[in-house]
Amino acid sequence: MLPTDEPLSHLGPSLLLLLQLQLLLPPASAFFPNIWSLLAAPGSITHQDLTEEAALNVTLQLFLEQPPPGRPPLRLEDFLGRTLLADNLFAAYFGPRSPSRRFRAALGEVSRANAAQDFLPTSRNDPDLHFDAERLGQGRTRLMGALGETVVAARALDHTLARQRLGAALHALQDFYSHSNWVELGKQQPHPHLLWPRQGLRNLAQVGDPTCSDCEELSCPGNLLGFTLLTSGYFGTHPSKPPGKCSHGGHFDQSSSQPPRGGINKDSTSPGFSPHHMLHLQAAKLALLASIQAFSLLRSRLGDRGFSRLLDITPASSLSFVLDTTGSMGEEINAAKIQARHIVEQRRGGPMEPTHYVLVPFHDPGFGPVFTTSDPDSFWQQLNEIHALGGGDEPEMCLSALELALLHTPPLSDIFVFTDASPKDAFLTNRVESLTQERRCRVTFLVTEDPSRVQGRPRREVLSPLRFEPYEAVALASGGEVIFTKDQYIRDVAAIVGDSVADLVTLPLEPPVVVPERPLVFSVDGLLQRVTVRIHGEVSSFWIRNPAGVSQGQEEGEGPLGHTRRFGQFWMVSMNDPLQTGTWEIQVTAKGTPRVRVQAQTSLDFLFHFGIPREDGPHPGLYPLTQPVAGLQTQLLVEVTGLVSRGNPGDPLPHFSHVILRGVPHGAELGRVPLEPMEPRERGLLAASLPPTLLSTAGPFSLELIGQDGVGQGLHRAAPQPCAVVPVLLELSGPPGFLAPGTKAPLSLRIASFSGPQDLDLRTYVNPSFALTSNLSRVHLEQNESAWGCLWLKVPNTAASDSVVMVTVTATDREASTVPPTHAFLRLLVLGPAPQDQLPAPVHLTDPVLTTTSPAFHLSTLVTPGRAGGGLVGNPWWGTVGAVLLLLGLASW
């Protein structure tokens, strides 16, 4: 609530109405890093809470100010008294069943980057990144630098890097209100100059100014001396605490045992961690207001379109093509053009219009350059200029081009590869597999036969029959597929591109592969629509049967269950809506092993990531991982999307009760673990503890969720791609500044083993090919041992500004050739000298207003361990609507 001693007359009638309605939002369960921290301090507000609440507030403001095309505008009163959730926002703005998965994944990226500041060795003890040790001016400089880096990376269309920098900026901004004495000074609003770089921070305590008295209790409400200067607490031993200065305080702070004892942090509600715990909610309120300011500032700087791309505020996927341009590829290139044109024309101006386009050509020996844009006309023009010329010999540089596409394609996207040749660069297979999982991108290969090789090309006889196995491996790792067809069918088969851009989920099959004389079984629930069955192979017959016993065979045309089309060895059955719910069966008779895939549209899906509990740093929490690490107790965090009630308000929501781990590709069940819901349940957050014994499998495994919908019918969803347990933990960290042409950048590497002795070879790669040196090429580790390495990246004078650099470190076991390598990826950005923006002076209006700011530009980046535009300028964020939106996240406090 607003402070009782502040006059309300300036807030306007809308805000007064809101206060009278006593709008209630879910109590945020920072400060502490993420929801896992609540086990140590229940009822605390975390960095994750603050970040997501602020983003949702500004997203709602954007939706209110920019009515959706072809739909009625949103009304603020429809959100009063309701929990503000991403699923509800998307359903109201884009329409029912519009998936919020990418938006929530983007928020997750920002939140995890925020939390990682408390865990990564390069950031967790740096006082400048947490406004500790009275380094307030230095902290403000680093904060503004991170916000500036967010803008630059977003304008360079590297939204992954932009979200990482945004998370770091928000962490520092939120820490200011918890680690300084701003709240204790009686301040009721965010600091007016913290996000305004041309105004210096004033009234700062100096080195010789005593700030705290001694406090021997856990709770220290009166330990600040009576003064009006701004200070913050010291943490640990570096830098050491001068006499008379305040400590951060809490269990992990060594300085708090030195006089004056105690501390002033407000990170949590627990006195054991936070001596000023009684002011936690006041600090959280100001941190949320400041976070909303930061998001609104970014919206103003990037414009509405750029801000929407930064947070993936769209239900649509991207469109990413990798095209073989050798002379035999004329039909395939034309098929890609037809599908791209169809998608652009059909979805232009609608909510499912792709927001990002990527195109990478390849042949032999070259590949690239990559073309990225958010403009469909530019993409079509670039695609239309590609023609099949020259070449024709196998193999081609396909995986190099695919790796380049993965570096520039947004997460949770589909990538389509058109080729008629095997890969010349098969040595990249493991690295590309790992990159698809790090980016959570699904890769589909459309492979045609080259007619010229059938007619008298003797070299074809000596090509290995296993030459396409790298494609199979990448498709399996990414959750995609390899479809073999012929030139005459490629235009029809390529229609799956349009279907995939519609955001389909793949339904689990039991068993997952065809077994002779045994039907494949899948479940249909009432939240699925537009179900499609695809069968690929030398099929002699098949049938599909619904729960009522009605069957349909392989005959083309309309049948009792749907419409069947055949293109050579590729069959596609589009089932009629609405489908009967229950258990369906598919029986296939074929030569060899045919492939069957069942896909459907639904907004009910899930995101997931892994993590390990960390209790040895300044704040307990969950350290995020892309893949589990052998030997570590691992937590699985699941975020269910699409939990919008489709009946009356108050009706039971769908829920999932268990997660099944299943071996890939044969489908053996490895284990079943209960999922524990985390409050509030409408957020769809679930957790499961995965013991090391369950993660002892050597091969990949899939995750499947089982549960019930609101009326008690079964639900079954599968993750879009499999996971794998990596043998070691790799941490790769970058420099505290952007990459400048003609310079050297230091990188740090940590490698740790938790499952036994490891003899490892380490290799490094850079894309593009910059020089990289390392002092660590081999390492032997015993169980629970770590090793550190230093790397130097040389950026040539010719490096292009605003270009993305990907550094990869690969650890390979020298003894066990069957153990897959572990990869760590680090994204960096090359920037030239940045001119300072000319900004207007602050605007003085009746209502409070946030003025835009001029970020400073320097870049650092992080990678979590185990991982291997234009537009309308936003209005000032406060005003009548802005003031109302602020309270959406505050009423529960």
N, C-alpha and C positions, 0 to 999 in steps of 0.2 A: 504494500500500500504506500501511497505518497505520505510524506511526513505530515503530522497533524499541525505543525506550526507554519506550514507554507500556505500562503493565500492561493485559493483555487480560481479566482476570477479570471486569470489570464489564460486558463487552459481551454476555454471554449465550451459550448454547450454539449458537443458530442462526448468529450471526455467526462464532463460532469454526469451525463447520462450513464456512461460506462461505470463510473464509480457507484452510482445508485443501484445499478444492476448487480454489483458485487460479482463480477465475472470470475469464475473459478477455472483454473487450468490445473493439470496434474501437478502435484508437488514434485519438483525435481528431486530426484532422490536424495571457485576453485583455484583451481583449488586442488582437490585430488584429481587424478588423471581421467578416470572413466568409471563406468558403472560397477566394475569389479571392486573398486576402492570402497564401496559402500559396505562391504563385509567388515572393514576395519572401523568405519565411522558411519553407522546407519543414519539416514536423514540428512546427510551432507549433500551439497550441490557440487557437481563435478565440472571439470573443463568440458567434458562431452555434453553435459546438460546445457551449459551456457552457450556453447557453440551451436548446437542444434536448435535451441529455442530462438536464438537471435536470427539464424538463417530462415526459420519458418516465419518469423514476424516480417522480415523484409520481403520474403517471397509473397506473403499475403498482400503486403502493400503493393507490390508490383502487379499482382493479379487484379487488385481493386482499381488501380490506375490505368491498366491496359486491358480493356474488355476483350474476351476471347472472340476471334473471328467466327461469325455464324452462330454464336451462342449468346444468351442473355448475360449481361454483366453480373458480376458477383455483388452481393449485398453484405455490408458489414454485419447487419443484425443477424444474418444467418450463422455467424460464427460466435456470437455472444453466448456465454454460458456453456460453451462446448470446449472439449479438449482440442487443441490445435495440432493436427496430425497431417503428415505429408499425404497419406492416402486420401483423406477427406479433401484436402486442397486440390489434388489432381482430379478427383472425381467431380468436384464442383466446377473446375475451370476447363478441363479438357473433355469431360464427359465420363459417364459410368464406365467402369472396367479399364480406364486408362492406367497403364502401369506406372508406378512411381519408383520402380526399381533402380533406374539409373540416377535419379535425383538422390535417393537415399544412399546409394553407393558413393556418390560424390560427397555427400555430407559425412559419410563414414571415413572417406579419405582425409578430409579436413580434420575430423575429430581424432583420428589415429595419429596424424602428424602432430596435432596439438599435444596429445598424451605422450608421444615419443620424446618430447623435450625433457620430460622428467626421467627418461630411461637411457637415452643414448649417451655413451661416455663422452662424446664431444659437446654435449649441451647440458647435461643434468647438473653439473657443478659450475657452470659459467654464470657468475652473478649478473652480468650484463643482460642475459637472456631471461632473467627472473626478477629484475628490479631488486636485487639483494645488495647488501653491503654498501648502502647509500650511493650506489652507482646509478643514480636516477637519470642524469643527463646522458650517460653512455647507454642506458637501457632504452631511453626514448630514441636515440639515434638508431639502435639496432631494430627497434620496433618499426620505425618509419622505413628503414631499409627493407625489411621483410615485406611490408605492404607494397612498397615500390616494386620489389621483385615479383610480387603477385601480379601486378598490373602488366609488367613487361612480359612475363611468361604467358599470361592470358592473351595478350595481343599477338604473341608469337604462336598462338594456338597450341601451346604445350600446357594443357589444363591440368595434367597430373602434377607437373612441377609447380604450377600456380597454386594448387590446393595444398601441396606440401608447405610452401612458403606462407600461405594464408594461415595454416594451422600453427606454424611457429609464431607468426605475428599475434594471433589471438591469444596464444598461451601467455606471451609476455604482457599483453594488454590486460588480461584478466588477473595475472599475478600482481600487477601494480596495486590493485585494490585490496588484495589479501596480504601482501608483504610490506606495504608501506603503512604509514599512519594517517592516510587521507581520511579514512572513516573516523578515526579517533579525533581528528581535528574538527569533527562535526559537519563535514561536507555532505550535502544531500544530492549532489549531481556529479557526473563524471568530470574529471579534470578538464578545464576548458582549453588547455594548451598541449595536452598529450598527443593529440592527432593533428597539431598545427605547427609544423616544423619551424616557421619563422618567428614563433614566439618562444622565448626561452622559459625554462622551468625556474620559478622564482622561490625565494624564501626557503632555500635548501640548507639543511644542517651542515656545518663544516666539520672538519676532522676534530677540532678541539672542543666541539659543543657536546657536553654530556646529554644523553637522551633517555636513558633508562635507569631505574633504581633496581636493587636486588629483589628477586622474587624466588622463594624456595618452594612454592607450591606449583602444582600442575597448571592451575588457573591463575592468571596474573592480570586481573582487570585494572589495577591502578599503578602499574609499574612504569608508565611513561611519565616523564617529568613534565611539569607545567610549562609548556612553550608552544609557539605557533609555527615552528619550522617543520619542513617536510623531511622525513627520514625513512629508512627501512632497515630491517634486521640483517645481521651477519649470519652466514651459515657455514658450518664446518671450520676448517683451519686455513683455507685459502680464499680470500685474503684473511689474515688474522684480525680478530676483533680488537680495536683500540679500547683503552680504558673508558668506562662510562657509556659505552655504546650498547644498543639493543641487539639481542640475538633474534634469529628467526624463531627458534624454539621447537620443542617436540622431541620425540624419541631419537630421531636420527641426527640431531644437530649437536655436534661435539662442542660448539662454542657456548651452548646454553648452560654448560656446567661451570663456566668461568664467570666470575663476577663482572658485571651484574648478571645474575642468573635469570632463567625464565626466557621470555620471548614475546613477540607481538604478532605472529602470523595468525591468520583467520581462515586457513585452508579448509577446516572441517568443523564439525560440531563436537569433536572429541577433545577434551582437555589434554589427553595424553599426546596428541599430535599438534594441537593448536592452543597455545596459552590464551589467546584472545578469541576463543571459540564462541563466546557470547555475542560477538559482532559478526559472526559468519554470514548470517542472512543479509545484513546491511551491506557487507562487502560484495556478496553475490548479486544483490540488486544493482549496485553501481557497475559491476563487471558486465552484467547483462546489457544495461543501457549503453555502456561503452562498446560492447560487441556489436550491438545494433547500429551504432554510429559507424563502426568500421565497415560492416557489410553495406550500409547505405553509401558510404564514401566510395567503395569499390563500384557500386552500381552507377554512381554519378560519373566516375572516371571511365568506366568501360561502356556505358550505355546499357540499355535494357537487353539488347541482343547479346552483347558481350558478357554481361553479368549472367544471363540465362545459360550461356555456354559454359561459363566458369563452374556453375553448380549443376549443370546438366538438367535444367528445369524444362524437361520435355519428356513425353512418353516415347519419342521416336528414337530409332537407332541411327548409327552412321552408315555410310555406304563406302565400302573399301574394296577395290579391285586390284589384283596382281595379274598382269597380262603378259603372256609370252607373245613377242612380236615378230617371231621368225616367219619366213615366207609361207609356211604351211598353215598358218593360224588365221587365215582370212575369215572363215565361217565363225570361229570362236570369238574373234574380236567383234564381228558384226552382232553376234548373240549378246555379248556384253553391252554393246551400244544400245541395242533394242531394249534390254531390260532396264538399263539406266534411264533411258528416255521415258519408258513407261512409268517408272517409279517417280521421276521428277514431275511429269505431267499429271499423274494421278493424285499426287499428294501435295502439290504446290499450294501453299497458303493454308494447309490444314495442320492439325496437331501431329500427324504422323510424317510430316515432311522431314527428311533427314537434315540434321543440323551440321553435319561434318562429312566431307567427301575426301577420299584418299585414292590416289592412283599411282601405281608403280609398274612401269614396264620392265621387261628383262629379255635377254637373248643370250648369246654366247659370243664373246666373253663378258659382255657388259650387263649392267642392271641399273635401274634408276634413270634419271633422278626422281625423287618422290614429289608428287604434286598434292598439296592440301589446300582446301578452301571451304568456306561455309556458304559459297554462292553456287547454286545449282547450275546457273547458266555458264559460269566459268568452268565448272567441272565438265559439263557437256561439251563445251568448246574444246577443252584439252583432250577429252576422250575421243572426240571426232577427228582430231588430228593424228591419231595413232593408226598406222596401217601395217600390214604384214609385209615385211621386206627382208630378203636375204636369209641367211642361216639355213636351218633345216636339219642339221646333224644333231643327234643326241650326244651327250646330255646338254642341259642348259643351266643357267645360274638362278634357279628358281628359289632356293631357300635363302639366298642372299637378298633377293628382292622381297621375299616374305618377311625376313627379319627387319628390313627397312620399313615395310608397311606396319609391322607391329610397333615400332618405335613411335609412329605418328598417328596410330589409330586409337581412339578413345577406348577406355576399358569397357567391358561388357558389350563388345561389338562383334559382328560377323565379318569375316574376311573371305573373299572368294578368289580362288586361283584358277585361271584358265590356261591350260597348257596341253601339249601333246607329247611332251618329252620328260624323261626322268631327270633327276637333279645331278648336276655336275659337282655340287658342293654338299654332298651327303655328310661330310664331316661336321656340318652345322646342325645336324638333326637334334642332338641332345640340348644344345643351347636354344634352339628355336622352340623345342618342346617346353622348356622351362620358362621361356619368355611368354608363351601363350598362356601359361598358368599364372604368371606374375601379372599379366595384363587382363586376365580373365576373358580372353578373346577366343572365339570359335572359328576354326578354319575349315572350309569346304573346298576340296579340289575337284574340278571338273576336267577330266582327262579324256581326250579324244585320240583316236588312232590317226597317224599321219599317212594319208593315201600314198604318198610318194615312196614310203618305205615298203609298201606291199609290192610295188612294181619294180623289182630288179635292184633294190638297194642291198648289196650283199652284207653290209655291216649289221643289218638287223639280226642276222643269224647268230652273231656272237654277243649280242646284248644279253645281260643277265635277266632271267625271268623274275629275279627279286629286285630289279632296279627301282621299282616304285615303292618299296618298303619304307623309305624315309617319309613319303607322303602318308602312308598308313600310320606310322608312329606319331607324326605330328597331329594327324586327325584324331587319333585315339586320345592323345594327351590333352587336346583342346576341346574335346566333346564334339568334334565335327565329323566329316566323313569324306571318303574318296568315291567319286562316281565315275565309272568308266562308261563312255558312250561313243557315238560316231558323229562325224560331221553333220550327217543328215538329220540327226535328232537334237543337236546341241541347243538350237533355239528354244525347243520345247522344254528340254531338261533344265535349261537356265532359268525357267520360271520359278524355281525354288529360291532364287535370289530375292524376288519380290515377297515371297512368303516369309523368308527369314527376317527381312527388314520389318515385317509386321510383329516382331517380338514373340516368337513361338517358344513354348517349353517342350522338352522332350519327355514323354511319359515312360516310366520304367516298365520293362518287359520281364516276364518270368517264364523261362530262363531268358537271359539277355541275348543269347545267340540261338540260331536255329538248330534244333536237335531232331534227327529223323523220327517220324511217327509221334512227335510230341508237340502239342499246340503251344504257341506263345500266348501268354495271358497278360492283359493290362486292364486297369480300372478306369472307369469314367465317372466323374462326379458332376454335380450340377453347376459347378463354376467353370467348366470347360466349354469351349465352343470352337467351331471350325476345325474339327479333328481331321487330320490327314494321315493316311497310311502309305508309306513308300517302301517298295520292294525292289531290290536290285540284284540281278544275277541270272543264271541260266535256269529260269523257272519253267517247269512244265505245267504246274497248276497251283492254285492257292484258293482258300476260302476264308471269309471273315464271318464270325457269328456274334450276335448281340446277346444280352442276358436273357431275352425272351426266346432264344433258340432260332431266330430268323437269320438265315445265311445268305451270303452273296459270293459268287465265284469270280474267276478272273476275266469273265466276258467283258469286253469294252462297252462303254455306254452307261446309261442309267440303270441302276439296280434297286432292290428294295432298301438298301442301306446307304447308297451313295453313288457317285459318278466315278467310273474307272476309265483311266487313260493309259495307253501303252506307247512307249517310245523305245523300240528295240528291246533291250534287257532291263529297262527301267519302267516300273509300274507306279502309278499314283492314283490313290482312291480318296476322293474328297467326300467325307461322310456328311449326311444330311443333318442339319440342326432342326430341332433339339434332339440330342442323343439320349438314348435310354441309359440311365445310370446303372452301375453295377460292373460285373466282370465280363469282359469281352475276350474272344479267342481268335487267333490267326493260325492257320495250318498252311505250311508251305512245303511243296515237293519240288526239289530242284537238284541239279547236278552241282557238286561242290558245296560251298557254304554261302547261301544267299544272305543278303543283309536286309534287315527289316527295321524301320524307324517309324514311330508314331509320334506326331507332334500336334499341338493344340494351342489355341489362344486362351489366355487367362491372365487376370491381374493378380491372382493368388500365387505367389512364388516366394523365394527366399534368397537372402544373401547370407554369407557366412565368412568368418575368418577364425583363425586359431590364435592362441595366446598362451603365455606362461605367466603365472603369478610372480610378481616381483615384490619383495619386502625388504630389500637391502638398500633402497635409495631414499631420497627425501620424502617420497610419498608412495604408499603401497598402491598397487594397481596391476593391470594386466598388460603385459608387453606384447604387442601384436606381432603375429607371424603369418606369412603367406602359406607356408606348409609346416606341419609338425616336425619336430626334431627328435631323432632317436634318443631314447633314454630320459626324456623330460616329461614330467607330468604336464599334460596339455589340456587346456580348456577349449571347447568349441563354443563359439558364440554365434547364434542364429538370429537373423532379423527377418521376420515374415512380412512380406509386402502384400497389399491388397486386402487388408482386414477392414473393409468397409461393409457395414451392415446393409444387406440387400432387402431386409424386411422392415419391420417397425423398429424405431429406436428402442434400445434396451433388449432386443432379441439376442440370443447367444451368438457369439462370433465363432468362426472356425478356429480350431486349435490343433496343434500337433503335440503328441505325447512322447514319441520316441524317435531316435535317429538310428538308422541301420547302416553299418559299414559293410560294403559288399566288394569282393575282389573283382578286378577288371582284367580281362574281358569276360571271364566265364561265369561270374555272378555268385560265387560261393559266399554265404553270409559269414562275415568275420566276427560280428558282435552286434548287440542291440543295447543301447544306453538310453535311460530316461532323460527327457528334456525338462528342465526346471524353468517355469515362467518367472520373469522378473517384472516387478511392478513399475508403472501401471501396465496391466495386461494388454490394453488396447494398442500399445506401442509395438507389440509383437516380438519382444526380445526374449530369447530362450538361451539357456546355457546347459552344457553337458560336460562332465569330467571324463576325459579319455585317458585311462591308465596306460603306462608304457607297454604293458603286456598286450594290450589291444592294438597298439601301434607297432607291433614287431613284424608285421608283414613286409616282405621284401618288394612286393610289386605295388602297382597303383590300386587305389580303392575309390569307390564312389560313396557319396552320402545320399541317403534317402530319408525323407521325413514321412511318418505315418501319423494319422490323427483322424478327427471327425469334423464335419461341417456343423453349422448351427442347428441342424435338425437330426444329427446323429448318424449321418451317412459317412462312409469311409473316405478319407483323403490320402493321397499318395503323390508326393512330389520328389523329384530327383535333382541334384545339383547338375548344372549344365556340363561340367567337366570333372574328370577324376582328380584325386589328390594323390600325393606320394609322401612318404616319410623320408626326409633327407638325413644323411648320416652325421652331418656336422652343422654347426651354427656359423654362418658367415655374416659379419657386419662390415659394411663398406660405407665410409663417411667422406664427405667432401669438404672443400675449403670454406672459410667464413667470408666469401666474396665471390662475385661472378667471375667467369673466365674471360680474360681480356686477350685479344690477339697479341702474340709476341711475348707471352709470359709463361711461367711454370706454376702449376697448381699442385699443392701437396694433398694427398689422399691418405686415409688411414684404414687399415684392415685388421679385423680381429677374427680369429677362427678358434672354435672351441669344440671339444668332444665330450659327450656325456654318456656314451654307450660302450666304451672300451678303447683299446689302443687303435691309433689311426696313423698310417704312413701315407702322406698325401703329397701329390704334385699340384702346384698352383700355377695357373696360366691366366694371363690377362689379355683382354681384347678391347679395342676402342673403335667405335663407329661414330664419325668417320675416322680414318686411319691416322690419328695423331700419335706421336711418339710417347711411349709410356715405359718407365723403368720402375723396378721393384727390388727391394732388398730381401724378398722372401719368395723362393721358388720351390722349396721343399720343406716339409715340417713333419715331425713325429710328435704325436700327442698321446699321453696316457689318459685314462678316464678322468674327467673333470679338470682337464688341463686346457689352457688357452695359450695362443701365440699371437703376437702383434707384428704387423708389417707396415712399412711406409712405401708409398708409391708417389711418383712424380709424373704429372701429365704436362707435356709441352704443347702449348697451343701455338700453331704457326701464325705468322703475320698475315697469311692469306685466309685465315678462318673467317667465315661469313658471320656477320653480326646477326643476332636473334636465331642462331642455329642451335639445334639440340645435339648434345654429345652424350652417348651412352657408353659407360665403362662397365665391363663385365669381368668378374673374377670367377674362375672355375677351379674347384677342388676335386681331384680325382684320386681314388684309392689306388695305390701302386700295386697292391696284392690282389684285391678282389675285383676282377674285371667285370663281374656281373653286377656290381653295385653302381647305380647311376651316379654321375657326378652331381655336385652341389654348385649352384650358381648364385652370385650376388650381383645385382644390377644397381647402377647409380646414374641418375639423370642429371646433367648439368647444362647450363645455357651460356653461350658465348654472347657477350654484349660489347658494343663499342661505347665510346664516351657518350653519356646521356645528357642532353641539354636540360637545364632546369626549366620547368614549366613556369609560365607567368600566370599567377593566380590572382583573382580579385581579393580585395580586402574583405574581412568578415562583414556579413550583412546584418543589420540591426532591424528586427521586426518586432511586432507586438508579442508573438509567440516565440519561444526558443527555436533556434534553427541551427543545423549543422552545416558549416561551410566546408567546401572541398579543400583538399590539402595537396601539397606537392611532395610526393615521396622521394626520398633519396634512393639511389640505386646501387646496391651491392648484393651479392647472391651467395647463399650457402644452401646446401641441399642434404637430404638424408634418405637412406633406404632402410626399411625395417629389416631385421635379421631374418635369414632364411629365404629371402627373396632372391632366390637366386638373383575485333571488330567494330564494327560500327554499330549504330543504333541510336535510339532516342536518348537524349541526356535526361537522367532522372531529375525530378523536382526535389527541392530541399526536403529532407527526410522527415522533418517534424510536421509542422502545420497541423490542421485538424485531424486528418487521417493518421498521420505519423504519430501524433500524441496518443491516439486511441490504441494503435498497434503496440506501442510500448507496454501498455498494461496487460496485453494478452499473456505475456510471460511473467507478470509480476503479482497478479492478484492473489495467488496462493501464498505469497509471503507477507 
